[in-house]
Amino acid sequence: SWADLHNQAWPLVCDWLRADNQRAFDRLDAARGANRYAGGVHEVWELAHDARVELLVVEETYAYPARLRDGQLIAAVDIEAPDVIDDAVDELIERVLHNAGRVSIVADGNLAEHDRLAAVLRY
């Protein structure tokens, strides 16, 4: 049955997700040493729009409502205002994928030292 298949397959999926997250963290560490690292939504935003992000690693529930001013993100308090991007992180993920990059979603708290979002750059 579908339930049996799910119960048998789910441990494999969990193992793959753990391995994928570890690969993402390893790549972030290597990128820091090679000066191909960026951290935080503000820094990564501009680089992603220049198609420089090869791998984006972001915490699962991280959201960042913002206004865009001269290409820079400004945190928004009133997320219902018409000029506010309700979640710049979602926009960032879409941009990275559009530019043939990869995205890895990790559990909350794993990127605290990276301001909840980090990237491996192409160059």
C-alpha positions in Angstrom: 0.0 0.0 0.0 1.0 3.7 -0.2 1.4 3.8 3.5 3.8 0.9 3.5 5.8 2.4 0.7 5.9 5.7 2.6 7.1 4.0 5.8 9.8 2.1 4.0 11.0 5.1 1.8 10.9 7.9 4.4 14.1 6.8 6.3 15.9 6.9 2.9 14.6 10.4 2.2 15.7 11.6 5.7 19.2 10.1 5.1 19.4 11.9 1.7 18.3 15.2 3.2 20.9 14.9 6.0 23.6 14.2 3.5 22.5 17.0 1.2 22.6 19.5 4.1 26.1 18.3 5.1 27.3 18.7 1.5 25.9 22.3 1.6 27.7 23.1 4.9 30.9 21.6 3.5 30.6 23.7 0.4 30.0 26.9 2.5 33.1 26.2 4.5 35.2 25.6 1.4 33.8 28.8 -0.2 34.8 30.8 2.8 38.4 29.7 2.3 38.3 30.4 -1.4 36.7 33.9 -1.1 33.6 32.7 -2.8 31.2 33.1 0.1 28.5 35.6 0.9 26.2 35.8 3.9 23.0 37.5 4.8 20.1 38.5 2.7 21.5 42.0 1.8 24.8 40.8 0.5 23.4 37.8 -1.3 20.5 39.7 -3.0 22.7 41.8 -5.2 25.0 38.9 -6.1 22.0 36.7 -7.0 20.8 39.3 -9.4 24.2 39.3 -11.0 23.8 35.5 -11.5 26.8 34.9 -9.2 25.2 32.5 -6.7 25.9 28.9 -7.4 24.4 27.5 -4.2 22.0 29.3 -1.8 21.6 27.8 1.7 18.7 29.2 3.7 16.9 28.3 6.9 13.5 26.7 6.5 11.2 29.4 8.0 13.3 32.5 7.2 11.2 35.2 5.6 12.3 38.8 5.0 9.6 41.4 4.0 11.4 44.4 2.4 11.2 47.4 0.1 13.5 47.7 -2.8 15.3 51.1 -3.1 18.0 51.6 -5.7 18.6 47.8 -5.9 19.0 47.5 -2.2 16.7 45.8 0.3 15.2 47.8 3.1 13.4 45.9 5.9 9.7 46.6 5.8 7.5 47.0 8.9 4.2 47.2 7.1 4.1 44.1 5.0 0.7 45.0 3.6 2.0 48.2 1.9 1.8 48.0 -1.9 5.5 48.5 -2.5 6.6 45.8 -0.1 8.0 42.5 -1.3 6.3 40.2 1.2 9.2 37.7 1.3 12.5 38.7 -0.3 13.9 35.2 0.6 11.3 33.6 -1.7 12.3 36.0 -4.5 15.9 35.3 -3.9 15.3 31.5 -4.2 13.5 32.0 -7.4 16.3 34.2 -8.8 19.0 31.6 -7.9 17.0 28.8 -9.5 16.3 30.9 -12.6 20.0 31.5 -13.0 20.7 27.7 -12.8 21.9 27.8 -9.2 21.0 25.3 -6.5 19.1 25.9 -3.2 19.4 23.9 0.0 16.9 24.4 2.7 18.2 23.6 6.2 16.6 23.5 9.7 16.2 26.7 11.6 19.2 27.6 13.7 21.8 26.0 11.5 22.8 29.2 9.8 22.7 31.6 12.9 26.3 32.6 12.3 25.5 33.3 8.7 22.5 35.6 9.4 20.1 32.7 8.4 21.2 32.7 4.7 24.5 32.1 2.9 25.7 31.5 -0.6 28.6 29.8 -2.5 29.5 32.1 -5.4 30.5 31.1 -8.9 33.3 33.6 -8.9 
